[in-house]
């Protein structure tokens, strides 16, 4: 089903440019705004675009940037290197991402997004992917969304009220920001 023109207008306003290759709105905020779009693996001009889920809501993109500045990616990367369960979960998320993208078009690459499966290099991608797939799909995505919800006070506006909290996940925001 094509994306409604009014949704594309909202996304255009959110991004400050015309969105390219939009296939669907993958996540809407509780207040009804498009927040994550699914994009075609190849744009209309033939350019490969391997980022399947793209974060558009300005509240979420700003919070992802703040968490990146707070070195949350470094904290996640360190855990990825020392926790085999998290590493295996992240690899499964990477494989699922590739499979979903390849259903649309196989780019002939094993690059997914956000540094997967070996690195954590973009919270924007992790948050977009987690929101598009829903809570419980992969641990680092759940954590990134929970951290954004708490740190940015976004629960109930940009992030659903029922998304697992940092305390549900056994995380303490202040401690994470201190360790990062």
C-alpha positions, 0 to 999 in steps of 0.5 A: 500500500503506498504511503499517504501523501499527507504522511510524506508531507510530514516526513518531508517537514521532519527531515527538511528535505524530500524523503527518498525511497519511502515504502511505508511508515514503520512506526508512528508515535503515540501522538500519531506522527510518522517516526520511522520510515522503511526505505527501498534498498535501492533509490529511484536513481539506482543508488544503493541505500542499505538503511532499511529503517530511517528515523524521522521524528525530530524528538527521537533524532535529537535524543539519539544524537544526545545519547551518542554525545553521551557515549552510549554507543561506546558503552554498548560496544564494550558490552558487545565485546564482552557479553556473548549473549548480547553479541549473539542477539545482535548478530540475529538482529543483523541477520533478520535485518538483512533478510527483511531488506533482501525480501525487497531487493538483495544488494549483494552485501552483508552490510545492514545498519548501525554497525551490525553485527560487530559494532555499535556505531549509530543509535539513530539506526538502532532506535529506528530498527527497534521501533519498527520491529517492536520491543523484544526484537533485540536487546541493544535496540530495546535499551536504546529506545528505553534510554531515549524514552527516559533521558528525553522524557519521550514516553507517551509522546514519541515512544509508546508508554508500554515500551520496556523502561530502563529499570525493566531492563536492569539499567540505570541511566545515570550509571551508564552515562557515568561509565561512558 
